[in-house]
């Protein structure tokens, strides 16, 4: 009769451990096929027809929840999860008609799959230095203020950075910073980069941005520099209209995303002096 051998048990456990490790090193064929199918469907779309792109994402995300941007504008953030990758899109609407969209994705982390996936991605996206660049549709159609703008500046008189900031692609979360690392919100970071070149006329133009976060940040700037602005009564009337159109906005306090009253947030940030 054989006795209990602890060494044999350790050998068995070690063998099982290495078998699991080796299995984890192999690519998951089910995930690869899932991604291949999704990318094949995407590549077959006519990307110049935004309704096809919208329908593609609607197959995976029924009943989309659009974000109200005010003044007839709205935004839909959507995503399709695959195996090793996912596809996401930001679709911009005006009166429910698609005006522009962006699509995003990334290559898988598994180095063995990068070559294969790059070939699939390149039928829709530009891939450069291992990075999948966003696919952009009619982005320049957003490089303009709201139809209500009647100020002196034209879009030809401001920089590309200012025009980009006015679009929803600069980030529609209004605030300053947040998250575990306390990073600046993308909209705030872009504003800080253009702020040194702002005049009162440019700030008023920003108050008519399609992006509500950009509008609110411009209003905040106005409240901090009122002495630079003429026709304050007209500006104040417009500010009230902005608050009516988008009474609440998404913000980031600490690590949590919240929806708060737009007026409250602007007053809050207007009282903070940056060091």
C-alpha positions as CSV (number, residue, x, y, z in Angstrom):
1,X,0.0,0.0,0.0
2,X,1.5,3.3,-1.1
3,X,1.6,6.2,1.4
4,X,0.8,9.9,0.7
5,X,3.5,11.6,-1.3
6,X,3.4,15.4,-0.9
7,X,6.1,15.9,-3.6
8,X,3.8,14.2,-6.2
9,X,1.0,16.5,-5.2
10,X,3.3,19.6,-5.7
11,X,4.4,18.3,-9.1
12,X,0.8,17.8,-10.1
13,X,-0.2,21.3,-9.0
14,X,2.8,22.8,-10.8
15,X,2.0,20.9,-14.0
16,X,-1.6,22.1,-13.8
17,X,-0.4,25.7,-13.2
18,X,1.8,25.7,-16.3
19,X,-0.9,24.1,-18.4
20,X,-3.2,27.0,-17.5
21,X,-0.5,29.5,-18.2
22,X,0.3,28.0,-21.6
23,X,-3.4,28.0,-22.4
24,X,-3.7,31.7,-21.5
25,X,-0.8,32.5,-24.0
26,X,-2.9,31.1,-26.9
27,X,-5.2,33.4,-28.6
28,X,-8.9,32.8,-28.0
29,X,-10.3,31.8,-31.4
30,X,-13.9,32.6,-30.4
31,X,-12.9,36.2,-29.6
32,X,-10.9,36.5,-32.8
33,X,-13.9,35.3,-34.9
34,X,-16.2,37.7,-33.0
35,X,-13.9,40.7,-33.8
36,X,-13.5,39.6,-37.4
37,X,-17.2,39.5,-37.9
38,X,-17.8,42.9,-36.4
39,X,-15.0,44.5,-38.5
40,X,-16.2,42.8,-41.7
41,X,-19.6,44.3,-41.1
42,X,-18.1,47.7,-40.5
43,X,-15.8,47.5,-43.5
44,X,-18.8,46.7,-45.8
45,X,-20.7,49.9,-44.7
46,X,-20.8,53.0,-46.9
47,X,-19.2,55.4,-44.4
48,X,-20.3,58.3,-46.5
49,X,-23.9,57.4,-45.6
50,X,-24.2,58.1,-41.9
51,X,-27.5,56.4,-41.6
52,X,-25.7,53.1,-42.4
53,X,-23.3,53.7,-39.6
54,X,-26.1,54.6,-37.2
55,X,-28.0,51.4,-38.1
56,X,-24.9,49.3,-37.6
57,X,-24.6,50.6,-34.0
58,X,-28.3,50.4,-33.4
59,X,-28.1,46.6,-34.1
60,X,-26.1,46.3,-30.9
61,X,-27.5,49.2,-28.9
62,X,-31.3,49.5,-29.1
63,X,-33.1,52.6,-27.8
64,X,-30.2,55.0,-27.8
65,X,-30.0,57.6,-25.1
66,X,-29.1,60.9,-26.7
67,X,-27.4,63.8,-24.8
68,X,-29.2,67.1,-25.2
69,X,-26.7,69.7,-26.4
70,X,-29.4,72.4,-26.6
71,X,-30.7,74.5,-29.5
72,X,-31.8,71.4,-31.5
73,X,-28.4,69.6,-31.2
74,X,-27.9,66.2,-29.6
75,X,-25.2,63.6,-29.2
76,X,-25.2,59.8,-29.0
77,X,-22.3,57.9,-27.4
78,X,-22.4,54.3,-28.4
79,X,-20.2,51.2,-28.3
80,X,-20.0,47.6,-29.6
81,X,-18.1,45.2,-27.5
82,X,-16.1,42.4,-29.3
83,X,-13.6,39.9,-28.1
84,X,-10.2,41.6,-28.0
85,X,-11.4,45.0,-29.3
86,X,-14.4,47.2,-29.2
87,X,-15.8,49.9,-31.5
88,X,-17.2,53.1,-30.2
89,X,-18.8,56.1,-31.9
90,X,-19.9,59.7,-31.2
91,X,-22.8,60.7,-33.5
92,X,-23.9,64.4,-33.6
93,X,-27.4,65.3,-34.6
94,X,-29.2,68.5,-35.4
95,X,-33.0,68.2,-35.3
96,X,-32.5,64.4,-35.5
97,X,-30.5,64.6,-38.7
98,X,-26.9,63.2,-38.5
99,X,-24.4,66.0,-39.1
100,X,-21.1,64.4,-38.2
101,X,-19.7,61.4,-36.4
102,X,-16.4,59.9,-35.2
103,X,-15.6,56.2,-34.7
104,X,-12.8,54.9,-32.4
105,X,-11.1,51.6,-31.7
106,X,-7.7,50.1,-30.7
107,X,-5.6,47.2,-31.7
108,X,-5.5,44.2,-29.3
109,X,-2.8,44.0,-26.7
110,X,-1.8,40.6,-27.8
111,X,1.2,41.2,-30.1
112,X,0.6,38.0,-32.0
113,X,-2.7,39.4,-33.3
114,X,-1.6,42.9,-34.2
115,X,-0.6,42.1,-37.8
116,X,-3.9,40.3,-38.6
117,X,-6.0,43.0,-36.9
118,X,-4.2,45.8,-38.6
119,X,-5.2,44.4,-42.0
120,X,-8.8,44.3,-40.9
121,X,-8.7,47.8,-39.5
122,X,-7.0,49.4,-42.5
123,X,-10.1,48.9,-44.6
124,X,-11.8,51.6,-42.6
125,X,-9.3,53.3,-40.3
126,X,-5.8,54.7,-40.7
127,X,-3.4,52.8,-38.6
128,X,-0.1,54.5,-37.8
129,X,2.7,53.3,-35.4
130,X,0.4,50.7,-33.8
131,X,-2.4,53.3,-33.2
132,X,-5.9,53.3,-34.8
133,X,-6.7,56.8,-35.7
134,X,-10.4,57.9,-35.3
135,X,-12.6,57.8,-38.4
136,X,-14.0,61.3,-39.0
137,X,-17.1,62.2,-41.0
138,X,-17.8,65.8,-41.9
139,X,-16.2,67.2,-38.8
140,X,-15.7,70.6,-40.4
141,X,-19.5,71.0,-40.6
142,X,-19.4,71.6,-36.8
143,X,-16.7,74.4,-37.1
144,X,-19.3,77.1,-36.6
145,X,-21.3,78.8,-33.9
146,X,-25.0,78.3,-33.3
147,X,-27.4,79.9,-35.7
148,X,-28.4,82.5,-33.0
149,X,-24.9,84.1,-33.2
150,X,-24.9,87.6,-34.6
151,X,-21.5,88.8,-33.4
152,X,-18.8,90.5,-35.5
153,X,-16.4,87.5,-35.9
154,X,-16.5,85.0,-38.7
155,X,-15.0,81.5,-38.5
156,X,-12.2,82.6,-40.9
157,X,-11.0,85.0,-38.2
158,X,-10.4,82.5,-35.5
159,X,-7.9,79.6,-35.2
160,X,-8.6,75.9,-36.0
161,X,-8.0,75.2,-32.3
162,X,-10.9,77.6,-31.3
163,X,-13.2,76.0,-33.9
164,X,-12.4,72.5,-32.7
165,X,-13.0,73.5,-29.1
166,X,-16.5,74.7,-30.1
167,X,-17.5,71.2,-31.3
168,X,-18.7,68.4,-29.1
169,X,-15.6,66.4,-29.9
170,X,-13.7,68.6,-27.3
171,X,-15.7,66.8,-24.6
172,X,-19.1,67.6,-23.3
173,X,-18.4,67.1,-19.6
174,X,-18.2,70.6,-17.9
175,X,-15.9,71.1,-14.9
176,X,-12.2,71.2,-14.2
177,X,-10.6,67.9,-13.2
178,X,-11.3,64.5,-11.7
179,X,-10.8,60.8,-11.8
180,X,-8.4,58.8,-9.7
181,X,-5.4,60.8,-11.0
182,X,-7.2,64.1,-11.0
183,X,-6.5,64.8,-14.6
184,X,-7.9,67.8,-16.4
185,X,-11.2,67.2,-18.3
186,X,-10.5,67.2,-22.0
187,X,-12.7,70.3,-22.5
188,X,-11.0,72.2,-19.8
189,X,-7.5,71.2,-21.1
190,X,-8.4,72.5,-24.6
191,X,-9.8,75.8,-23.1
192,X,-6.6,76.4,-21.1
193,X,-4.6,76.0,-24.4
194,X,-6.7,78.7,-26.2
195,X,-7.3,81.0,-23.2
196,X,-4.2,83.2,-23.6
197,X,-5.3,84.3,-27.1
198,X,-8.9,85.1,-26.1
199,X,-10.5,88.5,-26.6
200,X,-13.9,89.5,-25.5
201,X,-15.2,89.0,-29.0
202,X,-13.8,85.4,-29.2
203,X,-15.2,84.6,-25.7
204,X,-18.6,85.7,-26.9
205,X,-18.2,83.5,-30.0
206,X,-17.5,80.6,-27.7
207,X,-20.7,81.3,-25.8
208,X,-22.5,80.2,-29.0
209,X,-20.6,76.9,-29.4
210,X,-22.5,73.8,-30.4
211,X,-20.9,72.1,-27.4
212,X,-22.7,73.1,-24.1
213,X,-19.5,72.6,-22.0
214,X,-17.7,75.1,-24.2
215,X,-20.6,77.5,-23.8
216,X,-20.5,77.2,-20.1
217,X,-16.7,77.6,-19.8
218,X,-17.0,80.8,-21.9
219,X,-19.7,82.1,-19.6
220,X,-17.4,81.3,-16.7
221,X,-14.6,83.3,-18.4
222,X,-17.0,86.2,-18.9
223,X,-18.0,86.2,-15.2
224,X,-14.3,86.3,-14.2
225,X,-13.4,89.2,-16.7
226,X,-16.6,91.3,-16.9
227,X,-14.6,94.5,-17.2
228,X,-13.4,93.4,-20.7
229,X,-17.0,93.1,-22.1
230,X,-19.3,95.7,-23.5
231,X,-23.0,95.2,-24.0
232,X,-23.2,93.2,-20.8
233,X,-27.0,93.3,-20.8
234,X,-27.1,91.5,-24.2
235,X,-24.5,88.9,-22.9
236,X,-26.5,88.3,-19.7
237,X,-29.7,87.8,-21.8
238,X,-28.0,85.2,-23.8
239,X,-26.6,83.4,-20.7
240,X,-30.1,83.0,-19.5
241,X,-31.1,81.4,-22.8
242,X,-28.2,79.0,-22.5
243,X,-29.3,77.9,-19.0
244,X,-32.9,77.4,-20.3
245,X,-31.7,75.2,-23.2
246,X,-29.4,73.0,-21.1
247,X,-30.4,73.4,-17.5
248,X,-28.3,70.5,-16.3
249,X,-24.9,69.2,-17.5
250,X,-22.6,66.2,-16.8
251,X,-19.7,67.0,-14.5
252,X,-17.0,65.2,-12.6
253,X,-16.5,65.7,-8.9
254,X,-13.7,63.5,-7.5
255,X,-14.1,60.2,-9.2
256,X,-17.8,60.2,-9.7
257,X,-19.8,61.5,-12.7
258,X,-22.8,63.5,-11.8
259,X,-25.5,65.6,-13.5
260,X,-25.8,69.0,-11.9
261,X,-27.5,72.4,-12.6
262,X,-25.6,74.3,-15.2
263,X,-26.1,77.7,-13.4
264,X,-24.8,76.3,-10.1
265,X,-21.7,74.9,-11.7
266,X,-20.8,78.0,-13.6
267,X,-21.2,80.1,-10.4
268,X,-19.1,77.6,-8.5
269,X,-16.2,77.6,-11.0
270,X,-16.5,81.4,-11.5
271,X,-15.5,81.9,-7.9
272,X,-12.4,79.7,-8.0
273,X,-9.2,81.6,-8.7
274,X,-6.6,79.5,-10.5
275,X,-3.1,79.6,-9.1
